[in-house]
Amino acid sequence: MDYRFVPESNSANGKVEITVEQNHSCRERIMDKHENVMREILYLYKDLVKENKVDVEEIEQECREMINRDMAYAIKFLDDFDVRIDIKRLSAAMDDMVFLYGLSDMLERGLVLVRNLVPDKGKIYSEILRGYFFGNSRNTDEKVMEKLPGEISRRQYYREKKEAIRMMGYYFFEVVIPQIHRAGCENPFIRKTI
């Protein structure tokens, strides 16, 4: 059995079709293989978002204090930099942000696939993942559970969260990353980690 997801695209016929083979035992083995790595990526992503938000806010404030302009202005005129700005720190922060945006884009693609291709549970899985890993960095499992539609027990929530991470790992490593490689796209996440 195949599931087909047809998102909007800029290609000649206006559509891109993604076909995912639904061989249960094969998919289960693949999901087992990727589960722990995906869990680590998601938890690291949550921490990175929190840390970088603070760094970006500090650098933005420094730019405002030093040159009375925002960070975008400082970056735009980096060649004619003002010596009062810590260029190394600004450059490192920008590298981190580019890395984070690349990872965010890839994770968002995986999340869309989970939402649209997982039969019956795709929507709840994506809500759990988005609520815990992509939302407010201080979201706890309890806060995410409260926001889910309907009543769900704590035990059921953790089962659903585990399966959501497994599905995310499957689509992230078996669809998103291969698509990026086939397209020859430069993604800072892949370049930095591989």
C-alpha positions in Angstrom: 0.0 0.0 0.0 1.3 3.5 -0.9 0.4 6.8 0.6 0.7 9.8 -1.6 1.2 13.4 -0.5 0.9 16.1 -3.2 2.1 19.5 -1.9 2.1 22.7 -4.0 5.3 23.2 -6.0 6.8 25.5 -8.6 7.5 22.7 -11.0 6.2 22.7 -14.6 3.0 20.7 -13.7 2.6 22.5 -10.4 2.8 19.4 -8.2 5.4 17.2 -6.6 4.4 13.7 -5.6 6.1 11.9 -2.7 5.4 8.2 -2.5 6.3 6.3 0.6 6.3 2.5 0.6 4.2 1.1 3.4 6.0 -2.2 4.2 5.2 -2.5 7.9 8.1 -4.8 9.0 10.7 -2.9 7.0 9.4 0.5 8.2 9.5 -0.7 11.8 13.1 -1.7 11.5 14.0 1.6 9.9 12.1 3.5 12.6 13.9 1.6 15.4 17.2 2.5 13.7 16.4 6.2 13.6 14.5 6.6 16.9 17.3 7.5 19.3 19.1 9.8 16.9 15.9 11.6 16.1 15.1 12.0 19.8 18.6 13.5 20.4 18.2 15.9 17.5 14.8 17.1 18.7 16.0 17.7 22.3 19.1 19.4 21.0 17.0 21.5 18.7 14.8 22.6 21.6 17.9 23.7 23.5 19.5 25.4 20.5 16.4 27.5 19.9 16.4 28.6 23.6 20.1 29.4 23.6 20.2 31.2 20.3 17.1 33.2 21.1 19.1 34.6 24.1 22.3 35.1 22.0 20.4 36.9 19.2 18.6 39.1 21.7 21.9 40.0 23.4 23.6 40.8 20.0 20.6 42.8 18.9 20.8 44.8 22.1 24.5 45.3 21.7 24.0 46.7 18.2 21.3 49.1 19.4 23.6 50.3 22.2 26.8 50.6 20.1 25.5 52.0 16.8 21.9 52.8 17.5 20.8 50.3 14.8 19.5 46.8 14.6 21.5 43.6 13.8 20.3 43.5 10.2 21.8 46.9 9.6 25.1 45.8 11.2 25.2 42.7 9.0 24.3 44.6 5.8 27.2 46.9 6.3 29.7 44.4 7.8 32.3 45.3 5.2 32.3 48.9 6.5 32.0 47.7 10.1 31.9 50.0 13.0 34.8 49.0 15.4 32.5 49.2 18.4 30.7 46.0 17.3 32.3 42.6 18.2 32.5 41.3 14.7 33.7 37.8 15.7 30.8 37.4 18.1 28.4 38.7 15.5 29.8 36.4 12.8 29.6 33.3 15.1 26.0 34.1 16.0 25.1 34.4 12.4 26.8 31.1 11.6 24.7 29.5 14.4 21.5 31.1 13.1 22.1 29.9 9.6 22.7 26.4 11.0 19.6 26.6 13.1 17.5 27.9 10.2 18.7 25.0 8.0 17.8 22.4 10.7 14.5 24.2 11.3 13.6 23.9 7.7 14.4 20.2 7.6 12.5 19.4 10.8 9.5 21.4 9.5 9.5 19.3 6.3 9.6 16.1 8.4 6.7 17.5 10.6 4.6 18.2 7.5 5.2 14.6 6.3 4.2 13.1 9.7 1.1 15.2 9.7 0.0 14.4 6.2 1.3 10.8 5.6 0.7 9.0 8.9 -2.7 7.4 8.7 -5.2 8.3 11.5 -2.6 9.7 14.0 -0.6 12.1 11.9 -2.3 15.2 13.2 -2.0 14.2 16.9 1.7 13.2 16.4 2.5 16.6 14.8 0.7 18.5 17.5 2.7 16.6 20.2 6.0 17.2 18.4 5.2 20.9 17.6 3.9 21.6 21.1 6.9 20.0 22.9 9.9 20.5 20.6 8.9 23.4 18.4 6.8 25.6 20.6 7.7 27.5 23.7 11.0 26.0 25.0 9.6 25.8 28.5 6.6 23.6 27.4 6.4 20.5 29.6 4.7 17.3 28.7 1.8 18.3 31.0 1.3 21.6 29.1 1.3 19.9 25.8 -1.2 17.2 27.0 -3.6 20.0 28.2 -3.5 21.5 24.7 -4.3 18.3 22.9 -7.9 17.8 21.8 -9.9 15.3 23.9 -8.8 13.5 27.0 -5.6 11.6 26.8 -4.0 9.7 29.7 -0.4 10.3 30.7 0.5 6.8 29.7 -1.2 7.2 26.3 0.5 10.5 25.8 4.0 9.1 26.3 3.2 6.2 23.9 2.0 8.7 21.3 5.1 10.9 21.9 7.4 8.0 21.4 5.7 6.9 18.2 5.6 10.5 17.0 9.4 10.7 17.4 9.8 7.3 15.6 7.7 8.5 12.7 9.5 11.8 12.6 12.8 9.9 12.4 11.6 7.8 9.6 10.5 10.7 7.4 13.4 12.9 8.4 16.1 10.3 7.5 14.3 8.4 4.8 12.6 11.2 2.9 13.8 14.7 3.8 17.6 14.2 3.9 17.6 12.1 0.7 15.5 14.7 -1.1 18.0 17.4 -0.1 20.9 15.3 -1.3 19.2 14.5 -4.6 18.4 18.1 -5.2 22.0 19.1 -4.5 20.9 21.7 -2.1 23.3 23.3 0.3 21.9 22.9 3.8 24.1 24.1 6.7 22.8 21.4 9.0 24.0 18.6 6.7 27.3 20.4 5.9 28.0 20.9 9.6 27.1 17.5 10.8 28.3 15.1 8.0 
